Amino acid sequence: MKPAPAITKAIFEKLFNLHYEALCRCAFRIVQDKPATEDIVQDVFLSLWNKRDTLQADAGLRSYLYKASINSSLNYLRKQKNSASRNAAFQEEVTAAGLSADQHLHHKETANRIQELINALPPACRTVFVLSRYENMSYREIAASLGISVNTVENHMSKALKFFRKYLISIFLIF
């Protein structure tokens, strides 16, 4: 049996053309910053290119790309938690919605707390949750993308939703 080929330039270009836009949408839903999204996805593809000799062309590269994009996006958020660009975009959204200063503050604090809760999930659980809720992928699609069973996806989602129910109640009781 012949080993699978390493990632060639042609395979890399095909992967890039096939997945770049979808990965940008996935990352954008997490970071909400278009230039940062493009940088994140570009870095993911650069990492893939640098590892091209050690990865096999048929080794679940779609899953690798999505997982790397999500993890890179979440890492970016941790580093840029209070970045000026996110605050400016949020301010525009709130102004356009006509929210009062108190409503704006409440909305911002709730959004920040929800993002903290997402970041607090275990990595596998977080990945499944983001793909389901932000990418609108079905459990079957998530399972295929990550190379896990549908039952495992269901277990991760159940765990994530229980976690959110537990902590979101406290958020809304405070406000």
C-alpha positions, 0 to 999 in steps of 0.5 A: 500500500502506497502512503498518501502524498504530502501536500503539493502546491496544487493541492494547497491551492485547491484547499485555499480556493475551496475553503478560504471564504468559508474559513473567513466567515467562521473566523469573522463570526468569532472575532467580528473584525474583517482585517483580523479575520483575514490575518487569522485565516492567512496564518492558518494557511501559512501554518498548513504550508509550513507543515505540508511535508508532514501532513498527508493530503487525505488526512482530514485537512478540512477538519484541520483547517476549521479547528485551526481557524477556530482556535486561532480566532479564540486566541485572538479574542483572548489577546484583544479582549478590549480592542478599540476596533471591536468597541468601535464596531459595537458602539456603531451597532448600539447607536444604530439600534438606538439603545440608551447608555444603560442598555448599551452597557448592559448589552456590552457586559452580557456579550462580554460575559457570553464570550467569556463563557464560550472561552471557558468551555473545554476546547473540544466542546467549544469547537463543537459549539462554535461550529453549531451555533456560529457556523450553523453546521449540523451535528452530522457535518460537525462530526464529519468535519472533526472526525468524531461520531455524531454521538460525541457531537451531541454529548459536547453540545449537551455539555455546553448547553448545560454549562450555559444554562447554569451560568446564564441564569446568574447573569440575567439575575444580576441585571 
